[in-house]
């Protein structure tokens, strides 16, 4: 699918002037308005529409940016706030298209800053669009949590508009569905899809097709073949009856072929039926001259032939897809093909080719990882630059406010000087009063500055703490993924080498050292998977905190030395994923401390949740400790726990006495729920 399959862009231009097509007559009409209109606002709107046309349709960057500058100057002159916001919006869209994230984020954030207290409908729509487009930037860069946060803010505005625009509402809710789907939270994705279902008849026909697509993607991981077929039938109906543009018709037709073929291959396990559908997909992609879709269709044909055990045919299509993806620098598709070529060359008995492609796959995986890290670093740098620019603007505004304050003081002094000429006594009284006022103002300014400094220090501490903890979680996730995807792949390669050696030298099969080596390789691979699971348990992301802690307690209790029980009250509803991860890390660290230091035989974890209030208690029957004299390792562990509790704005109480065990109580206010 093309790029708008991943996220949908909004447009809030005025209905007449901002509907610009590739026809010359519209450009001439806009020029006439710019030259002859009596109203500055109308001229500003026309300049904005012309700039959008030049940037998007004609790719005239220099001319478009110049026109935007003229629109900005005219809007400033006329005090036309909506025009100024549209300049920022168009500029942000331009830089987003150029992958200039820092400038794109700055322009969208500027819209948010300028509309903070506005209630005008047009300005609220601009604010809504800015939040949605901020979500688009974060979505494109893989930060789906950040994307979701902005899109939820956009939805809050859309739902409060005086007149509901179902197109805006549908676009934002489908975006939110996509974010939850990519965060692997299908129940929330389905929740928003069902909300869209309530006003499905009011959607445009293109959005109805997007709606079908999201339903398919939410349900595709499930085993419901009947539901998948029903969704495909809806897409087929839309292709036949909906009024779609030629481009949309081609795009959704290609999508239908692909999804239909995958349905027969994966849901019905019927590769024979999938092959002619994928052949149609390939022919249609060639008619469209879409190289990425051609590459995808070739790969799908390879998978279908592989499903029939037609190894040679499968190898031919995988090789064609591999060559096509290499020519287009499609590294992820190249990696998929290399893995399949390695697998089926081995099945064909050509271990040399299998090993060669497996080595290519490993090299590609490393390159993709490096590219991903570079992209993430570039986006982080862009966010830093955007925040830096925002801080500079705020600093400049503060200086301007101080300058105005100084000017006001000077004016007051001049007035007092004029009054002094009236009477000496009055002058003395006024001077005394002025001096007193200055002293009070100076003391007040000093107090304000000190309060501001303390506030900034607290903010910096919070930011540092959040950055450290987020960095730790990101690094845990990265290490877990590297262990699972990197080292596990390497162990699989070593295992295949050993299999090849046994195939070539039969006597190795009876060699006890060789068999023990193979057994240790399997044990090491299993240990790597266990470590990866401990660093970022899959059950935590899929089933939630309570299930993850039940697994953790069961694993610890299985060792017989410490029996851990979990009691959870009021925890039926899940919390925000980041909150659940942080609570999991806190309890993981506390249990590690009990195992290492407490010499306890029993421990209990208790959750009590009442609305937004959450109480967590951890007790053990260990030897306890003197809180003023605990050893360095225990002190470091408790510091880690306290920092994570602070991150969640919680409170922690530790009650421990020697030989009487330890009770740790934590209290949180949970504001966000998934």
C-alpha positions in Angstrom: 0.0 0.0 0.0 1.1 3.6 -0.5 2.1 5.9 2.3 -1.4 7.0 3.3 -2.1 3.4 4.4 0.0 4.1 7.5 -1.5 7.4 8.4 -4.1 9.8 7.1 -3.4 13.5 6.7 -6.0 16.1 7.4 -6.6 19.4 5.5 -8.5 22.4 7.0 -8.2 24.9 4.1 -11.2 27.0 3.4 -13.7 25.2 1.2 -13.4 27.4 -1.9 -10.0 29.0 -1.9 -8.1 26.0 -0.6 -9.5 23.4 -3.0 -6.7 23.7 -5.5 -6.4 21.3 -8.5 -3.8 21.1 -11.2 -5.9 23.3 -13.5 -4.3 26.6 -14.6 -7.6 28.5 -14.4 -7.6 28.0 -10.6 -4.1 29.5 -10.3 -5.2 32.5 -12.4 -8.3 33.0 -10.3 -6.2 33.0 -7.2 -3.8 35.6 -8.7 -6.8 37.8 -9.5 -8.0 37.7 -5.9 -4.4 38.5 -4.7 -4.1 41.5 -7.0 -7.6 43.0 -6.8 -9.5 42.0 -3.6 -10.3 44.8 -1.2 -10.0 42.5 1.8 -6.6 41.6 3.3 -8.1 38.4 4.7 -9.3 37.2 1.3 -5.9 38.0 -0.2 -4.2 36.1 2.6 -6.4 33.1 2.0 -5.6 33.2 -1.7 -1.9 33.5 -1.1 -2.1 30.4 1.2 -4.0 28.4 -1.4 -1.5 29.4 -4.1 1.5 28.5 -1.8 -0.1 25.1 -1.1 -0.6 24.5 -4.8 3.0 25.5 -5.6 4.5 23.3 -2.9 2.3 20.2 -3.4 1.3 20.1 -7.0 4.1 22.0 -8.8 7.0 21.2 -6.5 8.2 24.8 -6.7 9.7 25.0 -3.3 11.4 28.4 -3.6 8.2 30.1 -5.1 5.9 28.3 -2.6 8.0 29.4 0.4 8.1 33.0 -0.9 4.3 33.0 -1.3 4.0 31.7 2.2 6.1 34.6 3.4 3.8 37.0 1.7 0.7 35.4 3.2 2.3 35.6 6.7 3.2 39.3 6.3 -0.3 40.1 5.1 -2.0 38.1 7.9 0.3 39.9 10.4 -0.7 43.3 9.0 -4.5 42.4 9.1 -4.3 40.7 12.5 -5.7 37.6 10.8 -4.9 34.8 13.3 -6.4 32.0 11.2 -4.2 33.0 8.3 -1.1 33.0 10.5 -2.1 29.5 11.8 -2.6 28.2 8.2 0.9 29.6 7.3 2.4 27.5 10.2 0.3 24.5 9.2 1.4 24.6 5.5 5.0 25.2 6.5 4.9 22.3 8.9 3.5 20.0 6.2 6.2 21.1 3.8 9.0 20.3 6.2 7.4 17.0 7.2 7.3 16.0 3.5 11.1 16.8 3.4 11.7 14.7 6.6 12.9 17.9 8.3 11.4 16.9 11.6 12.8 19.7 13.8 11.1 22.5 11.7 8.0 20.4 11.2 7.6 19.8 14.9 8.3 23.5 15.7 5.6 24.8 13.3 2.9 22.4 14.6 3.8 23.1 18.2 3.6 26.8 17.5 0.0 26.4 16.4 -0.7 24.6 19.7 0.9 27.4 21.7 -1.0 30.1 19.9 -4.4 28.5 20.3 -4.1 27.4 23.9 -7.1 29.5 25.2 -9.1 30.0 21.9 -12.7 28.9 21.5 -13.3 30.0 17.9 -14.3 27.0 15.8 -11.8 27.7 13.0 -8.9 28.1 15.4 -10.0 25.0 17.3 -9.9 23.0 14.0 -6.3 24.3 13.3 -5.3 23.2 16.8 -6.9 19.8 16.2 -5.1 19.4 12.9 -1.8 20.4 14.6 -2.2 17.7 17.2 -3.1 15.1 14.5 -0.1 16.1 12.3 2.2 15.9 15.3 0.9 12.4 15.7 1.8 11.7 12.1 5.4 12.8 12.6 5.7 10.5 15.7 3.9 7.7 13.9 6.3 7.9 10.9 9.3 7.7 13.2 8.0 4.6 15.1 7.0 6.4 18.3 3.4 5.0 18.5 3.0 6.0 22.2 3.8 9.6 21.3 1.6 9.5 18.2 -1.3 8.1 20.2 -1.0 10.9 22.8 -1.3 13.7 20.2 -4.2 11.9 18.3 -6.2 11.6 21.5 -5.8 15.3 22.0 -7.0 15.9 18.5 -10.0 13.6 19.2 -10.9 15.5 22.3 -11.2 18.7 20.2 -13.1 17.0 17.4 -15.7 15.7 19.8 -16.3 19.2 21.3 -16.7 21.1 18.1 -20.2 22.8 17.8 -21.0 20.9 14.6 -19.6 17.4 14.3 -17.6 16.8 11.2 -17.7 13.0 10.7 -14.9 13.1 8.2 -12.5 14.6 10.8 -13.8 12.4 13.5 -13.5 9.3 11.3 -9.9 10.1 10.2 -8.7 10.7 13.8 -10.4 7.6 15.2 -9.0 5.5 12.4 -5.5 6.9 13.2 -6.0 6.1 16.8 -7.0 2.6 15.8 -3.8 2.2 13.8 -1.7 3.4 16.7 -3.3 0.9 19.1 -2.9 -1.8 16.5 0.8 -1.1 16.1 1.2 -1.0 19.9 -0.3 -4.6 20.0 -3.4 -3.5 22.0 -6.1 -5.0 19.7 -8.9 -4.5 22.3 -8.5 -0.8 22.3 -8.1 -0.7 18.5 -11.4 -2.5 18.2 -13.0 -0.1 20.7 -12.4 2.9 18.5 -13.3 1.0 15.3 -16.7 0.3 16.9 -17.1 4.0 17.6 -16.5 4.7 13.9 -19.1 2.0 13.1 -21.7 4.2 14.9 -21.4 6.9 12.2 -20.2 4.7 9.3 -22.9 6.0 6.9 -21.6 9.5 7.3 -18.1 8.6 6.2 -16.8 9.4 2.7 -16.4 6.4 0.5 -12.6 6.5 0.7 -12.8 6.5 4.5 -15.2 3.5 4.4 -12.4 1.6 2.5 -9.9 2.7 5.1 -12.4 1.5 7.8 -12.6 -2.0 6.1 -8.8 -2.1 6.0 -8.3 -1.3 9.7 -10.9 -4.0 10.6 -9.0 -6.5 8.5 -5.6 -5.6 10.1 -7.1 -5.7 13.7 -8.5 -9.2 13.1 -5.8 -10.6 10.8 -3.7 -12.0 13.7 -6.8 -14.0 14.9 -8.0 -17.4 13.6 -11.4 -16.1 12.5 -11.4 -17.1 8.8 -15.1 -16.3 8.5 -14.6 -12.8 9.7 -11.6 -12.2 7.5 -13.7 -13.4 4.5 -16.6 -11.0 5.4 -14.2 -8.1 5.6 -12.7 -9.0 2.2 -16.3 -9.2 0.8 -16.9 -5.7 2.1 -13.8 -4.4 0.3 -14.9 -6.1 -2.9 -18.3 -4.5 -2.6 -16.6 -1.1 -2.1 -14.5 -1.5 -5.2 -17.6 -2.2 -7.3 -20.0 0.4 -5.9 -18.1 3.2 -4.3 -17.2 6.4 -6.1 -13.4 6.3 -5.9 -10.9 8.3 -7.8 -8.8 6.4 -10.4 -5.8 6.4 -8.1 -7.9 5.2 -5.1 -9.5 2.5 -7.3 -6.0 1.2 -8.3 -4.7 1.4 -4.7 -7.5 -0.4 -3.1 -7.7 -3.0 -5.9 -4.1 -3.9 -5.4 -4.8 -4.1 -1.6 -7.7 -6.4 -2.2 -5.7 -8.8 -4.4 -2.9 -9.0 -1.7 -5.3 -9.5 1.2 -7.4 -12.0 -0.6 -4.4 -14.1 -1.6 -3.1 -14.0 1.9 -6.5 -15.1 3.2 -6.5 -18.2 1.0 -2.8 -18.9 1.8 -2.8 -18.3 5.6 -6.4 -18.6 6.8 -7.7 -21.4 4.6 -4.3 -23.0 4.1 -5.1 -23.3 0.4 -2.0 -22.3 -1.6 -3.6 -23.6 -4.8 -6.3 -21.0 -4.6 -3.9 -18.3 -3.5 -1.6 -18.7 -6.6 -3.9 -17.3 -9.3 -4.9 -14.4 -7.0 -1.3 -13.5 -6.5 -0.7 -13.8 -10.2 -3.5 -11.3 -10.7 -1.9 -9.1 -8.1 1.4 -9.3 -10.0 -0.1 -8.5 -13.4 -2.0 -5.5 -11.9 1.1 -4.2 -10.2 3.0 -4.4 -13.5 0.2 -2.5 -15.2 0.5 0.2 -12.5 4.3 0.1 -12.9 4.5 -0.1 -9.1 7.9 -1.7 -8.4 7.3 -2.2 -4.6 4.0 -4.0 -5.3 5.6 -6.1 -8.0 8.3 -7.2 -5.5 5.6 -8.0 -2.8 3.5 -10.0 -5.3 6.6 -12.1 -6.3 7.3 -12.8 -2.7 3.7 -13.9 -2.0 3.9 -16.2 -5.0 7.0 -17.7 -3.6 5.2 -18.4 -0.3 2.2 -19.9 -2.1 4.4 -22.3 -4.2 6.4 -23.2 -1.0 3.0 -24.1 0.6 2.6 -26.7 -2.2 6.1 -28.0 -1.7 7.0 -26.8 -5.2 10.4 -25.9 -4.0 12.0 -25.0 -7.4 9.1 -22.7 -8.3 9.2 -21.1 -4.9 13.0 -20.5 -5.2 12.5 -18.8 -8.6 9.9 -16.3 -7.3 11.9 -15.7 -4.1 15.0 -15.0 -6.3 13.0 -12.6 -8.5 11.6 -10.8 -5.5 15.1 -10.7 -3.9 16.6 -9.1 -7.1 13.8 -6.6 -7.4 14.1 -5.5 -3.7 17.9 -5.2 -4.0 17.4 -2.9 -7.1 15.0 -0.7 -5.1 17.1 -0.8 -1.8 14.1 -2.3 0.0 16.2 -3.8 2.8 13.3 -5.3 4.8 11.9 -7.1 1.8 15.4 -8.2 0.8 15.8 -9.6 4.3 12.6 -11.6 4.1 13.5 -13.0 0.7 17.1 -13.9 1.8 15.6 -15.9 4.8 13.3 -17.8 2.5 16.0 -18.5 0.0 18.2 -19.9 2.8 15.4 -22.1 4.1 14.4 -23.6 0.8 17.9 -24.0 -0.7 18.6 -26.1 2.4 15.4 -28.1 1.8 16.5 -28.5 -1.9 19.8 -30.0 -0.6 22.0 -27.0 -1.6 23.6 -26.2 1.7 26.2 -23.9 0.1 23.5 -21.6 -1.3 21.5 -21.8 1.9 24.5 -20.7 4.0 25.3 -17.9 1.6 21.8 -16.4 1.8 21.7 -16.9 5.5 24.9 -14.9 5.8 23.3 -12.2 3.6 20.2 -12.2 5.9 22.4 -11.7 8.9 24.3 -8.8 7.3 21.0 -7.2 6.2 19.5 -7.5 9.7 22.6 -5.7 11.1 22.3 -3.0 8.4 18.5 -2.5 9.1 19.2 -2.3 12.8 21.9 0.3 12.2 19.6 2.3 9.9 16.8 2.1 12.5 19.1 3.4 15.2 20.3 6.2 13.0 16.8 7.2 12.1 15.8 7.2 15.8 18.8 9.3 16.7 18.0 11.8 13.9 14.4 12.1 15.2 15.6 12.5 18.8 17.9 15.3 17.6 15.0 16.9 15.7 12.8 16.8 18.8 15.7 18.3 20.8 16.2 21.1 18.3 12.4 21.8 18.2 12.3 22.0 22.0 15.4 24.1 22.1 13.8 26.6 19.6 10.6 26.7 21.7 12.7 27.5 24.8 14.5 30.2 23.0 11.2 31.7 21.9 9.9 31.6 25.5 13.1 33.2 26.7 12.7 36.0 24.2 9.1 36.5 25.2 10.3 36.7 28.9 12.9 39.3 28.0 10.3 41.4 26.1 8.0 41.2 29.1 10.9 42.5 31.3 11.6 45.3 28.8 7.9 46.3 28.9 8.1 46.3 32.7 11.2 48.5 32.7 9.5 50.9 30.3 6.4 51.0 32.5 8.6 51.9 35.5 10.3 54.6 33.6 6.9 56.1 32.6 5.9 56.1 36.3 9.1 57.9 37.2 8.4 60.6 34.6 4.9 61.1 36.0 6.3 61.4 39.5 8.9 63.9 38.3 6.2 66.1 36.8 4.2 66.0 40.0 7.4 67.0 42.0 7.2 70.5 40.4 3.8 71.1 42.0 4.9 71.0 45.6 8.0 70.0 47.6 6.1 68.2 50.3 4.0 66.3 47.8 7.3 65.4 46.0 8.8 64.1 49.2 5.7 62.0 49.9 5.6 60.7 46.4 9.4 59.9 46.4 9.0 58.0 49.6 6.0 56.1 48.2 7.9 55.4 45.0 10.9 54.2 46.8 8.7 51.9 48.9 7.0 50.6 45.8 10.3 49.9 44.2 11.5 48.0 47.1 8.4 45.9 47.3 8.6 45.3 43.5 12.2 44.3 43.8 11.5 42.0 46.6 8.5 40.5 44.7 10.7 40.2 41.5 13.4 38.5 43.6 10.8 36.1 45.1 9.3 35.4 41.7 12.8 34.7 40.2 13.7 32.4 43.1 10.4 30.5 42.7 11.0 30.3 39.0 14.6 29.0 39.6 13.3 26.4 42.0 10.5 25.4 39.5 13.0 25.0 36.7 15.3 22.9 39.0 12.4 20.6 39.8 11.4 20.4 36.2 15.0 19.6 35.2 15.1 16.8 37.9 11.8 15.4 36.6 13.0 15.6 33.0 16.3 13.9 33.9 14.6 11.2 35.8 12.1 10.6 33.0 14.9 10.5 30.4 16.9 8.1 32.5 14.0 5.7 33.1 12.8 5.9 29.5 16.3 5.3 28.4 16.6 2.2 30.6 13.3 0.8 29.3 14.3 1.5 25.7 17.7 -0.2 26.3 16.0 -3.2 27.9 13.7 -3.5 24.9 16.6 -3.1 22.5 18.8 -5.7 24.3 15.8 -8.2 24.5 15.2 -7.7 20.8 18.9 -8.1 20.0 19.2 -11.2 22.1 16.1 -12.7 20.6 16.7 -11.6 16.9 20.5 -11.5 16.9 21.9 -14.2 19.1 19.0 -16.6 18.5 19.6 -16.3 14.8 23.3 -16.9 15.3 22.6 -20.0 17.4 20.2 -21.2 14.6 23.0 -20.7 12.1 25.5 -22.7 14.3 22.9 -25.4 14.7 22.4 -25.6 10.9 26.2 -25.8 10.4 26.3 -28.7 12.8 23.4 -30.4 10.9 25.4 -29.8 7.7 28.5 -31.4 9.3 26.4 -34.5 10.4 25.1 -34.7 6.9 28.6 -34.7 5.4 30.3 -36.8 8.1 28.0 -39.4 9.5 30.5 -40.5 12.2 30.0 -37.2 14.0 26.5 -38.3 15.0 27.9 -40.9 17.3 30.7 -38.6 18.7 29.8 -37.8 22.4 31.7 -34.5 22.4 29.9 -33.4 19.2 26.5 -34.4 20.7 27.2 -32.6 23.9 28.2 -29.5 22.0 24.9 -29.6 20.1 23.1 -30.0 23.4 24.9 -27.0 24.9 24.0 -24.9 21.9 20.3 -25.7 22.4 20.6 -24.9 26.1 22.4 -21.6 25.3 19.6 -20.7 22.8 17.0 -21.5 25.4 18.8 -19.4 28.0 19.0 -16.4 25.6 15.2 -16.7 25.1 14.7 -16.8 28.9 16.9 -13.7 29.4 15.1 -11.8 26.7 11.8 -12.7 28.2 12.9 -11.5 31.7 14.1 -8.2 30.2 10.8 -7.5 28.5 8.1 -10.2 29.2 5.8 -10.7 26.2 2.9 -11.4 28.6 3.3 -7.9 30.1 2.6 -6.3 26.7 -0.2 -8.7 25.7 -2.1 -9.6 28.9 -1.1 -6.9 31.3 0.6 -6.3 34.6 -1.3 -8.9 36.8 -0.6 -11.8 34.4 3.1 -10.8 34.1 3.5 -10.6 37.9 1.7 -14.0 38.2 4.3 -15.5 35.8 7.2 -13.8 37.8 5.9 -15.1 41.1 5.4 -18.6 39.8 9.0 -18.6 38.4 10.4 -17.5 41.7 8.3 -19.9 43.7 9.4 -22.8 41.5 12.9 -22.4 43.0 11.5 -23.6 46.4 13.6 -21.1 48.4 11.1 -18.3 48.3 7.3 -18.6 48.0 5.7 -15.5 46.5 1.9 -14.9 46.5 0.1 -12.2 44.5 -3.3 -10.7 45.5 -4.9 -8.2 43.2 -8.1 -6.4 44.0 -9.8 -4.0 41.6 -7.2 -4.7 38.8 -9.6 -5.9 36.2 -9.1 -2.8 34.0 -5.6 -2.4 32.4 -3.5 0.7 32.9 -1.4 2.7 30.5 1.4 0.4 29.1 4.2 2.7 30.3 2.7 2.7 33.8 2.4 -1.1 33.8 6.0 -1.5 32.7 7.2 0.9 35.4 5.2 -1.0 38.2 6.5 -4.3 36.9 10.1 -3.0 37.1 9.5 -1.7 40.7 8.2 -5.1 41.9 10.9 -7.0 40.0 13.5 -4.9 41.8 11.9 -5.4 45.2 11.7 -9.2 44.7 15.3 -9.2 43.6 16.2 -7.4 46.9 14.2 -9.9 48.9 16.0 -12.8 47.2 19.5 -11.3 47.5 19.3 -9.7 51.0 16.3 -10.7 53.1 16.8 -14.5 53.5 13.0 -14.7 53.5 10.9 -17.9 52.9 7.7 -16.1 52.1 6.6 -12.9 50.4 3.3 -11.4 49.4 2.4 -8.7 46.9 -0.9 -7.0 47.2 -2.7 -4.6 44.8 -5.7 -2.6 46.0 -7.2 -0.3 43.4 -10.2 2.0 44.0 -10.9 4.3 41.0 -7.7 6.2 40.3 -6.1 5.4 43.6 -3.7 2.4 43.6 -2.1 1.0 46.8 0.7 -1.6 46.4 2.1 -3.5 49.4 5.1 -5.9 49.4 5.8 -7.9 52.6 8.4 -10.5 53.5 9.3 -12.6 56.6 13.0 -12.0 56.2 15.7 -10.7 58.5 14.9 -7.0 57.9 17.4 -4.2 57.9 18.4 -1.0 59.7 17.4 1.7 57.3 20.2 3.9 58.5 22.9 1.2 58.0 21.8 -0.9 55.0 24.6 -2.1 52.7 25.5 -0.5 49.4 23.9 -3.1 47.1 20.5 -2.9 49.0 20.8 0.9 49.1 21.3 1.1 45.4 18.3 -1.2 44.8 16.0 0.9 47.0 17.2 4.1 45.3 16.2 2.6 42.0 12.8 1.7 43.3 12.3 5.2 44.8 13.3 6.9 41.5 10.7 4.8 39.6 8.0 5.6 42.2 8.9 9.3 41.8 8.6 8.9 38.1 4.9 7.8 38.6 4.4 10.7 41.1 3.8 8.1 43.8 4.8 7.9 47.5 6.7 5.1 49.1 6.9 4.0 52.8 9.5 1.5 54.1 8.9 -0.3 57.4 11.7 -2.7 58.4 13.0 -4.1 61.7 15.8 -6.5 62.2 14.6 -10.2 62.3 11.0 -9.0 61.9 10.7 -8.7 58.1 10.0 -5.7 55.8 6.9 -4.0 54.6 7.0 -1.6 51.7 3.9 0.4 50.8 3.5 2.5 47.7 0.6 4.7 46.8 -0.2 6.1 43.3 -2.8 8.2 41.5 -3.4 6.6 38.1 -4.7 9.2 35.7 -4.4 7.4 32.4 -5.9 4.1 31.3 -5.6 2.2 28.1 
